[in-house]
Amino acid sequence: MSDFTTRPEIRGTFGVVTSTHWIASAVGMSILEKGGNAFDAAVATALTLQVVEPHLNGPAGDMPAIFYSAETGEVEVLCAQGVAPEAATIEHYTQQGLTLIPGSGLLATVVPGAFDGWMLMLRDHGTMSLREVMQPAIDYATDGHPVLPRVADTIAGLQTFFEVEWPTSAAVWTPGGHPPDPHGLVKNPDLAATYDRLASATGDTREAQIDAARHEWRAGFVAEAIFDYLKDAQVMDVSENRHSAVLAPSDMADWRATYEAPLSYDYHGWTVSKTQAWSQGPVLLQALAILKGVDLGAMDPNGTEFVHTVIEAMKLAYADREAYYGDPDFSEIPMDVLLSDAYNAERRELIGAKASMAQRPGRVPGFEALADAYIDRAARDFQVGDVAAQEPTMSHLTEKRGDTVHLDIIDRWGNMVAATPSGGWLQSNPVIPGLGFALNSRAQMYWLEDGLPTSLIPKSRPRTTLTPSYAEKDGTQLVFGTPGGDQQDQWQLIWFLRFVHFGMGLQECMDQPLFHSMHFQGSFFPREVQTGEMMIEPDVGDAVIEDLRARGHKVTVAEPWTVGRLTAALREPGGLLRAAATPRLMQAYAVGR
């Protein structure tokens, strides 16, 4: 095998930053150079990503992070996933003739979570001032950044819709009636002013100042602008109807980002940690549990047997995601069974030589009704017509979807952060006048029927797809992740399996062809099921593709170098740091020294 990789694997001892945009990675590294730690750098990187990738995330979106603190020696999850508003009841939606929550517009909005989450991280684990970490994002929003062609294309494709239906978005993204030119400088002065005002919050201490900015967000000038707009807003959404908001001032004022313990699983000496079941994170752990008894190392990492086995394992794990996952604060999640050896031994036996066309959630004692309910949902026609999926997945499929970003950072002291911010993208909702950003659309992941872990319940968390990862083995620590909606844990699983079983480096794993299944029910409106379908990059070779088809898989061959947006960073026990980023879409970048 050639030693060639598309980019060098970054190595050093001072710090590494890898994210889905080179400008954001450079900003994060600049914070480390100024003496900040990984948490300071994560906040600065993330706020910059909101400016340079506005079609992928925004301040009013959502964010889970998993992190390791060198001071405490603990791995924790930061949950900045906002909850459903108090008025967001199933009855409110079904009385409007809806069978699904729309994938855009005000009915799809939950409490904005991302900004408060980043402020909580900065307050409790960072060292720098609010102004220091916010200034790079303020500067790029003020002075402009060279806009990605993908962003320019997204805006151009939405220009007419913005002008007719979302004029506040047209004012920000097509000033003077012109969408931005690819690589031209794009500014967002309203967002710059919003962030400048938040960075100017006052307090007697660093921590008090950050809390003052959080207050301005949830109950001060930001909240006032949001609700001044929402009181009269009737917004056209993907249902092709106009709807009013259910989000209320008390929903924002009462909510806070929180910390919690991760869920972990041991696999071939690695302890892999993920979020709890309010995100899809445990699905990666379930797939590892199914594959634990398979000799993957004896397979070709790009061969038919490997691809088929991993696809079939993911189909089984994702069926359980759809049946059993949800907010553990509102539903009993049988995760002890789902990750048990006995349960997964039975699941492993279901992987045959041919592709399965069935939806096969496991039969967990006492929870059988949830498995039956999923099988029923997956076969149902929700009568929403032929609409584009509102899913953050692969941007080459359509420029009108939202998407997601990711960052991984390690500093010289050993602090580590992996975060997957999303939501509040420019396609999700109109820009709030004067603020320069839009509300999110995460509520589309709830179901409008009672008795499910993912039923719409006020104050519950939607079962998001956002899912950063942390893993540790014998003192080696690893953070990794990717954007990609339902594909996030599929691409991460494939990358991790190749890293663990085949001795590949971080970047070498990034450069291998990727694949994923679309067999299970999608998380995003219109909640499609594409039975037996999978997508794969062509570099696996024609023979493998034809072998997969012979096994019954419905294979779509992607354009070369278009699947996945992975990044990763690693710390060895002696302090050597390593980082990598995918070359796909030509924007993710790893830096360090």
LINRA-V675949 format. One record per residue. N is the residue number from 0. PHI is phi as a letter, one per 30 degrees, with the letter a starting at -180 (* if undefined). PSI is psi in whole degrees, -180 to 180 (none if undefined). D_LAST is the distance of its C-alpha to the last C-alpha in Angstrom with 2 decimals. Layout:
n=(N N)
phi=(PHI PHI)
psi=(PSI PSI)
d_last=(D_LAST D_LAST)
This chain:
n=(0 1 2 3 4 5 6 7 8 9 10 11 12 13 14 15 16 17 18 19 20 21 22 23 24 25 26 27 28 29 30 31 32 33 34 35 36 37 38 39 40 41 42 43 44 45 46 47 48 49 50 51 52 53 54 55 56 57 58 59 60 61 62 63 64 65 66 67 68 69 70 71 72 73 74 75 76 77 78 79 80 81 82 83 84 85 86 87 88 89 90 91 92 93 94 95 96 97 98 99 100 101 102 103 104 105 106 107 108 109 110 111 112 113 114 115 116 117 118 119 120 121 122 123 124 125 126 127 128 129 130 131 132 133 134 135 136 137 138 139 140 141 142 143 144 145 146 147 148 149 150 151 152 153 154 155 156 157 158 159 160 161 162 163 164 165 166 167 168 169 170 171 172 173 174 175 176 177 178 179 180 181 182 183 184 185 186 187 188 189 190 191 192 193 194 195 196 197 198 199 200 201 202 203 204 205 206 207 208 209 210 211 212 213 214 215 216 217 218 219 220 221 222 223 224 225 226 227 228 229 230 231 232 233 234 235 236 237 238 239 240 241 242 243 244 245 246 247 248 249 250 251 252 253 254 255 256 257 258 259 260 261 262 263 264 265 266 267 268 269 270 271 272 273 274 275 276 277 278 279 280 281 282 283 284 285 286 287 288 289 290 291 292 293 294 295 296 297 298 299 300 301 302 303 304 305 306 307 308 309 310 311 312 313 314 315 316 317 318 319 320 321 322 323 324 325 326 327 328 329 330 331 332 333 334 335 336 337 338 339 340 341 342 343 344 345 346 347 348 349 350 351 352 353 354 355 356 357 358 359 360 361 362 363 364 365 366 367 368 369 370 371 372 373 374 375 376 377 378 379 380 381 382 383 384 385 386 387 388 389 390 391 392 393 394 395 396 397 398 399 400 401 402 403 404 405 406 407 408 409 410 411 412 413 414 415 416 417 418 419 420 421 422 423 424 425 426 427 428 429 430 431 432 433 434 435 436 437 438 439 440 441 442 443 444 445 446 447 448 449 450 451 452 453 454 455 456 457 458 459 460 461 462 463 464 465 466 467 468 469 470 471 472 473 474 475 476 477 478 479 480 481 482 483 484 485 486 487 488 489 490 491 492 493 494 495 496 497 498 499 500 501 502 503 504 505 506 507 508 509 510 511 512 513 514 515 516 517 518 519 520 521 522 523 524 525 526 527 528 529 530 531 532 533 534 535 536 537 538 539 540 541 542 543 544 545 546 547 548 549 550 551 552 553 554 555 556 557 558 559 560 561 562 563 564 565 566 567 568 569 570 571 572 573 574 575 576 577 578 579 580 581 582 583 584 585 586 587 588 589 590 591 592)
phi=(* d d d b d b d d d b a b d l b b b a d b d d d d d d e d d d d d d j d c d d e d d d d d d d d e d d d b d d c a a d c d b a c b b b c c d d c i c c b c c c c c d c d d e d d c e d e d d d c i c c b d e d b i d d c d c e e c d d d d d d d d d d d b d b c d e d d d d d e d d d d d d c j b d d d e d d e d e d d d c e d e e d d c b d d d d d d c b d i i b d d d e i d d c c b d d d e d d d d d d d c e c a d b e d d d d d d d d d d d d b c d d e d d d d d d d d c d b c d b d d i b c b c d c d b e d d d d c c b d b c a d d c b b c b h i c c c c b d d d d b d e d d d d d d d d d d e c c d d d d c d d b c e d d d d d d e d d d e d d d d d e d d c d l d d d b b d c d d d d d c d d d d d d d d d d d d c d c d d c c d b d d c d e i b e d d d d d d e d d d c d c d h c i c b d d c c d b c d d d a d c d d a b b a b b b b c d d j d b b b b b d a i i d d c d a d d d e i c i b c d d b d d d d d c c a d i c d c d d b e i d d d d d c d a d b b b b b h i d b b b a l a d k h d d e d d d d d d d d d d d d c b i d d e d e d e d d d c a a c c d d d d d c e c h d c c e i d b b b d d d d j d d d d d d d d d d j d c c c c d d e h b c j b d b a b b b d e d j d c b a a b d d d i h b d a c b l a)
psi=(137 148 -4 135 155 -27 156 146 119 134 143 -169 -14 -45 154 144 129 134 179 9 135 -35 -44 -40 -42 -39 -46 -41 -36 -33 -42 -41 -30 2 0 164 -175 -31 -43 -47 -37 -43 -46 -41 -46 -44 -34 -38 -33 -29 -45 -16 60 -15 -1 -22 167 171 -31 19 -143 164 120 143 145 134 156 127 121 -27 -44 -21 17 149 129 162 134 120 107 41 111 158 168 140 159 -34 2 79 156 -41 -40 -37 -46 -29 -17 12 17 139 -21 151 130 155 1 170 -178 -27 -20 3 129 177 127 132 -27 -49 -45 -36 -44 -37 -38 -44 -46 -44 -47 -25 -16 178 -18 167 160 -45 -42 -41 -23 -21 -40 -44 -40 -44 -44 -36 -32 -51 -18 157 154 108 139 141 -35 -39 -45 -42 -40 -49 -43 -40 -23 1 -50 -44 -45 -47 -38 -44 -35 68 -27 -31 -38 -39 -35 -44 -19 60 136 11 16 124 160 151 143 131 2 162 127 132 156 77 -30 -43 -40 -44 -39 -49 -34 -41 -39 -40 -16 5 147 151 159 -24 169 -46 -40 -35 -43 -42 -32 -39 -39 -40 -42 -34 -53 -23 -2 -137 -33 -52 -40 -42 -41 -49 -21 -37 -44 -24 -26 -1 135 107 129 131 -172 -14 -4 31 160 135 156 166 153 -15 133 160 -39 -30 -46 -42 -31 -13 146 147 155 165 153 168 147 169 132 156 140 129 113 47 -14 136 113 129 138 176 169 -176 7 -11 173 2 -45 -14 -31 -41 -40 -41 -40 -40 -38 -42 -8 -32 15 137 74 -34 -20 -4 162 124 -11 16 170 -45 -43 -50 -47 -47 -45 -42 -47 -37 -42 -37 -42 -45 -42 -29 -40 -36 -48 -32 -39 -17 155 -175 116 -17 -14 -15 151 121 119 56 -28 -37 -45 -25 10 153 -43 -45 -45 -22 -40 -41 -38 -36 -16 -12 111 -170 -19 156 132 139 6 152 119 68 151 160 94 123 129 -11 17 -33 -31 -36 -44 -38 -38 -45 -40 -46 -41 -22 0 146 117 6 45 1 -171 95 155 137 138 48 133 100 -100 123 -18 -16 -38 143 -2 1 163 -178 -159 163 170 153 146 130 138 136 178 -18 -9 5 143 138 133 130 147 80 149 -177 163 22 167 -14 -8 -37 163 151 136 124 130 -15 -28 11 165 161 169 179 33 -19 -13 -10 -8 159 144 53 149 160 8 155 -22 19 147 115 125 137 0 161 135 151 91 167 -4 130 76 163 149 140 151 139 119 40 -12 130 142 133 141 167 -178 151 174 19 -127 -17 -10 -52 -16 -51 -40 -41 -49 -46 -46 -41 -42 -37 -43 -42 -18 10 22 152 174 -51 -36 -40 -40 -35 -7 149 141 166 166 162 145 19 -38 173 131 153 -16 149 131 29 49 150 125 82 124 1 144 160 144 148 149 -15 -11 -20 152 -35 -43 -43 -44 -37 -41 -41 -38 -27 -2 -4 140 96 125 127 119 165 149 142 48 -6 119 150 49 146 159 153 145 145 123 160 -31 -4 -4 133 146 151 155 160 145 145 -10 139 -1 47 -32 147 142 136 160 173 none)
d_last=(27.40 25.13 21.50 20.89 18.79 18.86 15.10 12.42 11.25 7.51 6.36 4.33 6.27 5.64 6.02 6.71 9.64 12.13 15.58 18.65 18.15 15.46 16.63 16.35 12.78 12.01 14.29 12.70 9.28 11.62 13.32 10.51 10.05 13.83 13.98 14.89 14.46 14.07 17.71 17.56 14.77 16.90 19.94 18.58 17.15 20.50 22.70 21.06 21.67 25.28 25.51 23.88 25.21 28.59 30.31 28.14 28.07 29.32 29.82 33.03 31.61 30.50 27.44 26.88 23.72 23.09 20.87 20.27 20.66 19.44 22.38 25.05 23.75 25.26 24.49 26.24 27.05 27.34 30.20 30.41 32.94 35.96 39.44 42.59 44.77 47.96 50.10 48.29 51.02 52.01 55.40 53.99 52.31 55.06 57.72 56.06 56.64 53.07 52.29 48.52 46.39 45.37 41.81 41.61 43.44 44.43 45.91 42.51 40.83 39.78 38.58 35.31 32.60 29.07 29.10 30.62 28.17 25.14 27.06 27.92 24.32 23.41 26.52 26.27 22.61 20.82 20.91 20.96 24.11 25.40 25.39 21.73 20.56 23.41 23.27 20.79 23.08 26.09 24.96 24.39 27.71 29.41 28.19 27.61 24.96 25.43 27.09 26.44 29.55 29.85 30.25 32.71 34.68 34.85 36.26 38.63 39.97 40.73 42.10 45.76 45.33 43.49 46.22 49.03 47.79 44.66 45.25 42.74 40.01 41.52 41.34 37.56 36.55 39.33 40.23 43.30 43.85 41.01 38.02 34.74 34.08 31.15 28.15 30.31 29.25 30.30 30.89 32.04 33.64 35.30 32.11 30.58 33.70 33.60 30.06 30.80 33.88 32.13 29.46 32.48 33.97 35.16 35.31 35.84 32.49 29.07 30.19 33.54 32.08 30.05 33.25 35.17 32.97 33.55 37.25 37.25 35.76 38.20 41.32 40.84 40.56 38.38 40.82 43.76 42.63 42.07 45.49 47.30 46.27 46.97 50.48 51.89 49.37 50.66 47.81 48.25 46.16 45.86 49.27 50.72 52.21 51.43 50.65 50.17 47.52 47.93 45.06 46.62 45.50 45.97 43.61 40.69 41.85 42.21 38.97 35.75 32.51 32.49 30.64 31.87 31.24 29.70 31.76 30.54 31.65 31.10 30.55 30.24 28.58 26.19 27.08 26.37 26.69 27.85 29.84 33.59 36.13 36.11 33.38 33.51 30.69 33.11 34.08 31.01 32.14 35.65 34.64 32.83 36.02 38.16 36.05 35.73 38.95 38.15 36.92 34.20 32.55 35.69 35.36 33.73 30.68 31.94 35.61 38.53 38.92 35.35 35.45 38.99 38.38 35.30 37.07 40.15 38.27 36.55 39.97 41.32 38.50 38.61 42.39 41.96 39.48 42.20 44.92 43.46 40.35 40.58 40.03 40.78 42.18 44.96 45.49 45.66 42.97 43.90 40.35 41.56 43.71 41.25 38.72 41.41 41.87 45.50 44.87 42.09 44.18 46.78 44.31 42.95 46.51 46.72 44.32 46.72 46.69 47.30 45.47 46.95 48.37 49.09 47.31 47.18 46.04 46.81 49.97 48.92 52.08 53.13 50.79 52.54 53.53 49.90 49.50 52.73 51.70 48.53 50.54 52.95 50.31 48.66 52.06 52.99 53.39 52.28 54.16 51.38 51.94 49.61 46.54 42.89 40.75 38.81 35.93 32.18 31.60 30.71 30.91 32.50 35.61 36.60 35.13 37.30 35.60 33.09 29.78 26.80 23.05 20.35 16.99 14.82 12.39 11.13 10.33 9.98 13.77 14.12 15.62 15.62 17.30 18.76 21.23 23.55 25.22 28.26 31.72 33.17 32.31 34.46 36.78 37.66 39.85 40.92 38.82 40.15 41.78 39.91 36.81 35.09 34.32 36.33 37.27 36.23 38.28 37.29 40.92 41.65 40.53 43.57 46.90 50.15 52.12 52.68 51.87 48.41 45.09 43.94 47.10 46.73 47.22 46.71 43.81 42.29 38.85 38.86 37.52 34.34 32.25 28.89 27.14 23.51 22.89 21.58 22.22 22.10 23.35 23.69 20.78 18.38 17.71 17.23 17.44 18.63 21.18 22.71 25.27 28.65 31.54 33.51 31.10 28.08 28.96 30.31 27.15 25.07 27.72 27.68 23.92 24.03 27.10 25.62 22.52 24.88 27.74 26.57 23.52 21.38 17.60 16.13 16.13 19.36 20.98 20.00 21.79 24.98 28.01 28.68 32.00 33.65 37.12 39.12 42.04 41.91 42.75 40.15 38.86 39.39 42.60 44.75 43.71 44.30 44.90 44.38 46.10 44.66 42.26 38.78 36.27 34.22 32.17 34.18 31.81 33.43 36.41 39.97 41.36 39.24 40.06 43.75 43.69 42.27 45.03 47.56 46.48 47.33 44.00 44.32 41.35 39.86 37.56 34.76 33.55 30.78 27.22 28.46 28.34 25.61 22.45 20.34 16.77 15.29 12.59 13.16 12.83 14.57 17.03 15.31 12.17 9.99 8.41 9.20 10.11 12.70 15.17 18.66 19.75 23.06 24.38 21.58 19.87 17.41 13.74 10.44 7.24 3.76 0.00)
